[in-house]
Amino acid sequence: MSTLFGLPVALDALIRVLIIVGVMTVVVMGLIYIERKVLARFQQRLGPTRTGPMGLLQSVADALKLVAKEDVRPTNADPWVFELAPFLVFVPTFLGFVVVPFALAWSVRDLDLGLFYILAVSSVNIIGWVMAGWASDNRYAMLGALRAVAQSISYELPLVMALIAVAMVADSLNISEIVRGQAVVPNIVWQPLPFLMFFICMLAEMNRPPFDIPVGESEVVGGPYVEYSGIRWSMFFLAEYASMFIMALLGAAVFLGGSAWPLGEQLGLPWQILLTVVKAGAIIFVVIWTRASFPRLRIDQLMSFSWKLLLPVSFAQIMVNGLILVYDLPYGMSHTLLAVCSAAGVLFVASAINRSVTRPRPRPVLISRSEAAR
């Protein structure tokens, strides 16, 4: 196992994690600024312009404001649970950086079960959401926490199924090996349906629009962290944007070829890092674009979409992959069948969504007060 400057393994891991935390803090502030500017362009506004040149220091000013803000805790809140909740949201998010490769052989640790690891640690932060809602002694916070739990469980299952489908094709749970296997053709060509499900479930897992009912300000004020302020509130906010960056990196690595396609191994480290940044940036841009384009779903629509459509389709995709791969067909034939079946699944999902959106709905019958009084 290679280490930095020949240091002991434990010290090497600590230094790598500290580097990632420092870089991620800067990246999150950059993502907040980029989202504000991109949303402003979609909505024909200017976005941040006052603080620094072109508003570049707006995120820095917001961070300083949150650090200096008073840390308020409700009188009836559970002190220990209230104060620990932000850490159980913040820490598991950053643990995901351990296995995400920024370039070939360029990650904190290259684990054989890296895909399993990132799915495991990413599901822990839901405990922090429940703790925040329960400890706040606030009904709106508790309702937001319950919504977050229901949504996370509902969409984590098809997310896992989508990544399992890709792991079956790649024959590995090692993210670095999955990336190297895409040196010629990225996995999105063979598995477009799992990529679509991954993107949808990624939005739901991050509570991003249109799946933001746990933090819907018009319904539950601000969600599980409505009673938080200052640095503790900023930890929830930081975890959300860090999670968006991690999931974008994971999607780029597993589906878009990561740092290997095209010509990653031939052109060296700078080109590999550029590939990773461009692909992750494209996913983040589509996430922001989605926020600007779609209204928030109702709770019944959100739950039905997962349990009635995404989950059955994800199971069908795994069964189809298994049936094709178990017979050990020639590479070209097997992967062509995988691509055709997965593309058919995309068309089925698109058709189901279109049918649900465009079908006529019965109009409510209006009656007069006199008729109602009879």
NUBADO-245220 format. One line per field, with one value per residue (C-alpha): residue number from 0; residue in one letter; chain; x, y, z. Coordinates in steps of 0.2 Angstrom, whole numbers, always signed. Layout:
% NUBADO-245220
k <- [NUM; ...]
r <- [A; ...]
c <- [A; ...]
xx <- [X; ...]
yy <- [Y; ...]
zz <- [Z; ...]
% end
This chain:
% NUBADO-245220
k <- [0; 1; 2; 3; 4; 5; 6; 7; 8; 9; 10; 11; 12; 13; 14; 15; 16; 17; 18; 19; 20; 21; 22; 23; 24; 25; 26; 27; 28; 29; 30; 31; 32; 33; 34; 35; 36; 37; 38; 39; 40; 41; 42; 43; 44; 45; 46; 47; 48; 49; 50; 51; 52; 53; 54; 55; 56; 57; 58; 59; 60; 61; 62; 63; 64; 65; 66; 67; 68; 69; 70; 71; 72; 73; 74; 75; 76; 77; 78; 79; 80; 81; 82; 83; 84; 85; 86; 87; 88; 89; 90; 91; 92; 93; 94; 95; 96; 97; 98; 99; 100; 101; 102; 103; 104; 105; 106; 107; 108; 109; 110; 111; 112; 113; 114; 115; 116; 117; 118; 119; 120; 121; 122; 123; 124; 125; 126; 127; 128; 129; 130; 131; 132; 133; 134; 135; 136; 137; 138; 139; 140; 141; 142; 143; 144; 145; 146; 147; 148; 149; 150; 151; 152; 153; 154; 155; 156; 157; 158; 159; 160; 161; 162; 163; 164; 165; 166; 167; 168; 169; 170; 171; 172; 173; 174; 175; 176; 177; 178; 179; 180; 181; 182; 183; 184; 185; 186; 187; 188; 189; 190; 191; 192; 193; 194; 195; 196; 197; 198; 199; 200; 201; 202; 203; 204; 205; 206; 207; 208; 209; 210; 211; 212; 213; 214; 215; 216; 217; 218; 219; 220; 221; 222; 223; 224; 225; 226; 227; 228; 229; 230; 231; 232; 233; 234; 235; 236; 237; 238; 239; 240; 241; 242; 243; 244; 245; 246; 247; 248; 249; 250; 251; 252; 253; 254; 255; 256; 257; 258; 259; 260; 261; 262; 263; 264; 265; 266; 267; 268; 269; 270; 271; 272; 273; 274; 275; 276; 277; 278; 279; 280; 281; 282; 283; 284; 285; 286; 287; 288; 289; 290; 291; 292; 293; 294; 295; 296; 297; 298; 299; 300; 301; 302; 303; 304; 305; 306; 307; 308; 309; 310; 311; 312; 313; 314; 315; 316; 317; 318; 319; 320; 321; 322; 323; 324; 325; 326; 327; 328; 329; 330; 331; 332; 333; 334; 335; 336; 337; 338; 339; 340; 341; 342; 343; 344; 345; 346; 347; 348; 349; 350; 351; 352; 353; 354; 355; 356; 357; 358; 359; 360; 361; 362; 363; 364; 365; 366; 367; 368; 369; 370; 371; 372; 373]
r <- [M; S; T; L; F; G; L; P; V; A; L; D; A; L; I; R; V; L; I; I; V; G; V; M; T; V; V; V; M; G; L; I; Y; I; E; R; K; V; L; A; R; F; Q; Q; R; L; G; P; T; R; T; G; P; M; G; L; L; Q; S; V; A; D; A; L; K; L; V; A; K; E; D; V; R; P; T; N; A; D; P; W; V; F; E; L; A; P; F; L; V; F; V; P; T; F; L; G; F; V; V; V; P; F; A; L; A; W; S; V; R; D; L; D; L; G; L; F; Y; I; L; A; V; S; S; V; N; I; I; G; W; V; M; A; G; W; A; S; D; N; R; Y; A; M; L; G; A; L; R; A; V; A; Q; S; I; S; Y; E; L; P; L; V; M; A; L; I; A; V; A; M; V; A; D; S; L; N; I; S; E; I; V; R; G; Q; A; V; V; P; N; I; V; W; Q; P; L; P; F; L; M; F; F; I; C; M; L; A; E; M; N; R; P; P; F; D; I; P; V; G; E; S; E; V; V; G; G; P; Y; V; E; Y; S; G; I; R; W; S; M; F; F; L; A; E; Y; A; S; M; F; I; M; A; L; L; G; A; A; V; F; L; G; G; S; A; W; P; L; G; E; Q; L; G; L; P; W; Q; I; L; L; T; V; V; K; A; G; A; I; I; F; V; V; I; W; T; R; A; S; F; P; R; L; R; I; D; Q; L; M; S; F; S; W; K; L; L; L; P; V; S; F; A; Q; I; M; V; N; G; L; I; L; V; Y; D; L; P; Y; G; M; S; H; T; L; L; A; V; C; S; A; A; G; V; L; F; V; A; S; A; I; N; R; S; V; T; R; P; R; P; R; P; V; L; I; S; R; S; E; A; A; R]
c <- [A; A; A; A; A; A; A; A; A; A; A; A; A; A; A; A; A; A; A; A; A; A; A; A; A; A; A; A; A; A; A; A; A; A; A; A; A; A; A; A; A; A; A; A; A; A; A; A; A; A; A; A; A; A; A; A; A; A; A; A; A; A; A; A; A; A; A; A; A; A; A; A; A; A; A; A; A; A; A; A; A; A; A; A; A; A; A; A; A; A; A; A; A; A; A; A; A; A; A; A; A; A; A; A; A; A; A; A; A; A; A; A; A; A; A; A; A; A; A; A; A; A; A; A; A; A; A; A; A; A; A; A; A; A; A; A; A; A; A; A; A; A; A; A; A; A; A; A; A; A; A; A; A; A; A; A; A; A; A; A; A; A; A; A; A; A; A; A; A; A; A; A; A; A; A; A; A; A; A; A; A; A; A; A; A; A; A; A; A; A; A; A; A; A; A; A; A; A; A; A; A; A; A; A; A; A; A; A; A; A; A; A; A; A; A; A; A; A; A; A; A; A; A; A; A; A; A; A; A; A; A; A; A; A; A; A; A; A; A; A; A; A; A; A; A; A; A; A; A; A; A; A; A; A; A; A; A; A; A; A; A; A; A; A; A; A; A; A; A; A; A; A; A; A; A; A; A; A; A; A; A; A; A; A; A; A; A; A; A; A; A; A; A; A; A; A; A; A; A; A; A; A; A; A; A; A; A; A; A; A; A; A; A; A; A; A; A; A; A; A; A; A; A; A; A; A; A; A; A; A; A; A; A; A; A; A; A; A; A; A; A; A; A; A; A; A; A; A; A; A; A; A; A; A; A; A; A; A; A; A; A; A; A; A; A; A; A; A; A; A; A; A; A; A]
xx <- [+0; +8; +8; +13; +31; +34; +23; +15; -2; -12; -4; -5; -24; -26; -17; -27; -43; -38; -33; -50; -60; -50; -53; -71; -75; -68; -77; -94; -92; -89; -104; -115; -109; -111; -129; -134; -127; -134; -151; -151; -147; -162; -173; -167; -158; -140; -137; -123; -114; -110; -98; -81; -78; -93; -100; -86; -84; -103; -100; -86; -96; -110; -98; -91; -109; -114; -98; -101; -119; -126; -128; -146; -154; -173; -176; -185; -173; -163; -145; -135; -145; -148; -129; -123; -136; -126; -111; -120; -126; -109; -96; -104; -105; -87; -82; -89; -73; -62; -66; -71; -57; -52; -40; -33; -25; -29; -40; -39; -40; -43; -55; -61; -78; -78; -95; -103; -93; -100; -118; -116; -109; -121; -136; -130; -134; -153; -150; -144; -159; -170; -160; -161; -180; -183; -172; -178; -195; -204; -218; -212; -195; -201; -213; -198; -187; -201; -203; -184; -184; -198; -190; -173; -178; -190; -176; -161; -167; -168; -152; -143; -152; -145; -127; -129; -134; -118; -107; -114; -109; -92; -90; -82; -87; -70; -74; -56; -58; -75; -67; -53; -66; -73; -57; -66; -85; -93; -106; -120; -120; -123; -134; -144; -158; -148; -140; -157; -163; -146; -149; -167; -163; -148; -159; -171; -157; -150; -167; -165; -180; -192; -189; -187; -202; -192; -187; -202; -203; -221; -226; -214; -205; -188; -187; -178; -165; -178; -172; -153; -143; -125; -112; -123; -135; -121; -115; -131; -130; -111; -116; -129; -118; -104; -116; -120; -102; -98; -113; -108; -91; -98; -110; -95; -84; -97; -107; -97; -80; -73; -55; -52; -63; -58; -39; -37; -22; -14; -14; -9; -14; -19; -31; -38; -42; -50; -61; -67; -70; -80; -91; -95; -98; -110; -120; -120; -126; -141; -145; -146; -156; -168; -171; -175; -187; -198; -211; -210; -219; -233; -229; -241; -233; -215; -219; -228; -215; -202; -212; -223; -211; -193; -191; -200; -190; -174; -177; -182; -165; -155; -165; -162; -143; -142; -151; -139; -123; -125; -124; -107; -111; -98; -94; -102; -118; -120; -117; -128; -142; -139; -139; -155; -165; -159; -164; -181; -182; -179; -193; -205; -201; -202; -219; -225; -221; -229; -245; -245; -243; -255; -269; -286; -291; -309; -313; -320; -339; -344; -360; -369; -371; -390; -387; -373; -386; -399]
yy <- [+0; +16; +31; +49; +52; +35; +39; +26; +20; +27; +44; +44; +40; +55; +67; +62; +64; +81; +86; +80; +90; +106; +104; +100; +115; +126; +116; +117; +136; +136; +125; +137; +151; +142; +136; +154; +161; +146; +148; +166; +164; +152; +164; +180; +187; +192; +182; +187; +203; +214; +204; +203; +204; +196; +191; +178; +181; +179; +161; +167; +181; +168; +156; +170; +175; +158; +155; +171; +168; +164; +145; +144; +129; +127; +126; +109; +101; +85; +93; +78; +72; +90; +93; +76; +76; +88; +77; +61; +70; +78; +64; +50; +61; +65; +46; +44; +53; +38; +27; +40; +41; +58; +49; +32; +26; +43; +41; +40; +21; +8; -4; -20; -17; +1; +2; -7; +4; +20; +14; +8; +25; +36; +28; +32; +51; +47; +43; +61; +68; +58; +64; +82; +81; +71; +82; +99; +97; +104; +96; +103; +97; +79; +79; +84; +70; +57; +62; +61; +43; +38; +46; +39; +21; +22; +28; +20; +3; +7; +17; +1; -10; +2; +1; -18; -19; -10; -20; -36; -30; -24; -40; -30; -19; -10; +7; +9; -7; -2; +15; +5; -6; +9; +14; +10; +12; +20; +10; +22; +15; -3; +2; +18; +13; +11; +28; +36; +28; +33; +51; +51; +42; +54; +69; +60; +55; +73; +80; +91; +97; +90; +78; +91; +88; +84; +103; +110; +128; +130; +114; +110; +127; +121; +102; +93; +107; +121; +124; +125; +141; +146; +133; +118; +124; +126; +108; +102; +114; +109; +90; +93; +101; +89; +74; +82; +82; +65; +58; +67; +60; +42; +44; +50; +35; +21; +27; +40; +32; +42; +47; +32; +37; +44; +41; +43; +31; +37; +56; +55; +63; +81; +74; +61; +75; +86; +72; +69; +87; +90; +74; +78; +96; +91; +80; +94; +106; +95; +94; +113; +113; +100; +112; +126; +116; +105; +109; +99; +82; +78; +65; +52; +55; +54; +37; +30; +34; +24; +9; +7; +11; +13; -2; -15; -9; -10; -28; -32; -24; -35; -51; -46; -43; -60; -70; -62; -63; -81; -89; -82; -75; -67; -49; -40; -50; -49; -31; -27; -36; -27; -10; -14; -21; -6; +6; -2; +0; +19; +20; +11; +23; +38; +32; +28; +46; +54; +44; +49; +67; +69; +57; +67; +68; +70; +88; +92; +95; +112; +113; +128; +131; +127; +110; +106; +111; +98]
zz <- [+0; -6; +7; +7; +9; +17; +32; +43; +36; +51; +49; +30; +31; +44; +33; +17; +26; +33; +15; +9; +23; +19; +0; +2; +13; -1; -14; -5; -4; -23; -26; -16; -27; -43; -39; -35; -51; -62; -54; -56; -75; -76; -67; -77; -62; -58; -42; -30; -36; -22; -10; -19; -38; -47; -29; -27; -9; -5; +2; +12; +20; +24; +32; +43; +47; +53; +63; +72; +75; +92; +94; +101; +109; +113; +132; +131; +119; +123; +125; +121; +106; +100; +99; +92; +78; +66; +68; +63; +47; +44; +47; +37; +22; +23; +25; +8; +1; +7; -8; -22; -35; -41; -54; -58; -41; -33; -18; +1; +1; -13; -5; -14; -7; -10; -18; -3; +9; +1; +1; +19; +26; +16; +24; +42; +41; +42; +60; +62; +54; +66; +81; +75; +73; +90; +101; +95; +104; +89; +79; +62; +65; +70; +54; +43; +51; +48; +30; +28; +35; +24; +8; +12; +14; -1; -13; -6; -11; -30; -28; -22; -35; -49; -43; -41; -59; -64; -52; -61; -78; -71; -61; -46; -31; -32; -39; -46; -56; -62; -68; -77; -85; -94; -103; -120; -117; -102; -92; -96; -114; -107; -93; -96; -85; -69; -73; -74; -58; -49; -54; -48; -31; -29; -29; -17; -5; -5; -2; -18; -28; -33; -19; -5; +6; +22; +22; +13; +20; +15; +25; +39; +40; +38; +42; +55; +58; +60; +78; +73; +71; +68; +66; +69; +55; +44; +47; +40; +25; +22; +23; +9; -3; +1; -2; -19; -24; -18; -27; -43; -42; -39; -54; -65; -59; -60; -76; -86; -86; -72; -76; -88; -103; -115; -116; -97; -95; -111; -107; -88; -72; -77; -90; -78; -65; -79; -84; -67; -63; -80; -78; -60; -64; -78; -66; -53; -67; -71; -52; -52; -68; -61; -46; -57; -68; -58; -44; -27; -27; -15; -2; -10; -27; -21; -12; -26; -39; -29; -23; -38; -52; -48; -37; -48; -63; -54; -49; -67; -73; -61; -66; -85; -81; -72; -86; -100; -90; -83; -100; -104; -121; -132; -126; -141; -140; -121; -120; -135; -126; -110; -119; -128; -113; -102; -116; -116; -98; -100; -113; -101; -86; -97; -104; -86; -80; -96; -93; -75; -79; -94; -89; -86; -68; -61; -57; -40; -40; -34; -24; -17; +2; +1; -7; +6; +20; +14]
% end
